[in-house]
Amino acid sequence: MSAIDTIARSQAQTAITRYGKAIVLRRLVAGVRNAVTHKVEQVENSYIARALIEGYSAQSLVDTSILSGDLKLTIAAKAIERPEAGWLVDFNDAGNITTYTIISVEEIYSGELAALYVCQVRK
């Protein structure tokens, strides 16, 4: 890791913290075995972060997996662990909590370290 990596990650986090919107990322993981039902119950892990939220342009919809209504979330990599497809994302959309599912994640690198995660999300 170089000094440039550290600076770029910090600057990305500062900008997104200042201009981004609050989100909650949620994922289900295998949890503890229930002594009564003898089933392994899933546990939800959640992460609070901030993200820049954008719609995709009409050009992005041509010959890609992006559908109308999908959104692009840009999250500072320094703020959270790498999200994965299937995680849920909640944010306040005009007074209502809206839940989206992560479809794909692209990492934007600065040197050896990821500086940003760009997530395609869908309702």
ChimeraX attribute file (.defattr): number of C-alpha atoms within 10 A of each C-alpha:
attribute: neighborCount
match mode: 1-to-1
recipient: residues
	/A:1	9
	/A:2	10
	/A:3	8
	/A:4	13
	/A:5	16
	/A:6	15
	/A:7	13
	/A:8	19
	/A:9	20
	/A:10	16
	/A:11	14
	/A:12	18
	/A:13	21
	/A:14	13
	/A:15	13
	/A:16	20
	/A:17	18
	/A:18	11
	/A:19	12
	/A:20	19
	/A:21	15
	/A:22	16
	/A:23	21
	/A:24	16
	/A:25	21
	/A:26	19
	/A:27	17
	/A:28	14
	/A:29	11
	/A:30	10
	/A:31	12
	/A:32	12
	/A:33	12
	/A:34	10
	/A:35	8
	/A:36	6
	/A:37	8
	/A:38	9
	/A:39	11
	/A:40	12
	/A:41	14
	/A:42	13
	/A:43	12
	/A:44	11
	/A:45	11
	/A:46	14
	/A:47	15
	/A:48	13
	/A:49	17
	/A:50	24
	/A:51	25
	/A:52	19
	/A:53	20
	/A:54	12
	/A:55	14
	/A:56	16
	/A:57	11
	/A:58	10
	/A:59	8
	/A:60	13
	/A:61	13
	/A:62	10
	/A:63	7
	/A:64	8
	/A:65	12
	/A:66	20
	/A:67	15
	/A:68	13
	/A:69	10
	/A:70	20
	/A:71	20
	/A:72	20
	/A:73	23
	/A:74	23
	/A:75	27
	/A:76	28
	/A:77	22
	/A:78	19
	/A:79	19
	/A:80	14
	/A:81	10
	/A:82	15
	/A:83	22
	/A:84	15
	/A:85	14
	/A:86	15
	/A:87	18
	/A:88	21
	/A:89	23
	/A:90	17
	/A:91	19
	/A:92	13
	/A:93	9
	/A:94	7
	/A:95	7
	/A:96	9
	/A:97	11
	/A:98	12
	/A:99	19
	/A:100	18
	/A:101	20
	/A:102	23
	/A:103	17
	/A:104	19
	/A:105	19
	/A:106	15
	/A:107	17
	/A:108	15
	/A:109	15
	/A:110	17
	/A:111	14
	/A:112	10
	/A:113	18
	/A:114	18
	/A:115	24
	/A:116	25
	/A:117	23
	/A:118	20
	/A:119	23
	/A:120	24
	/A:121	26
	/A:122	19
	/A:123	12
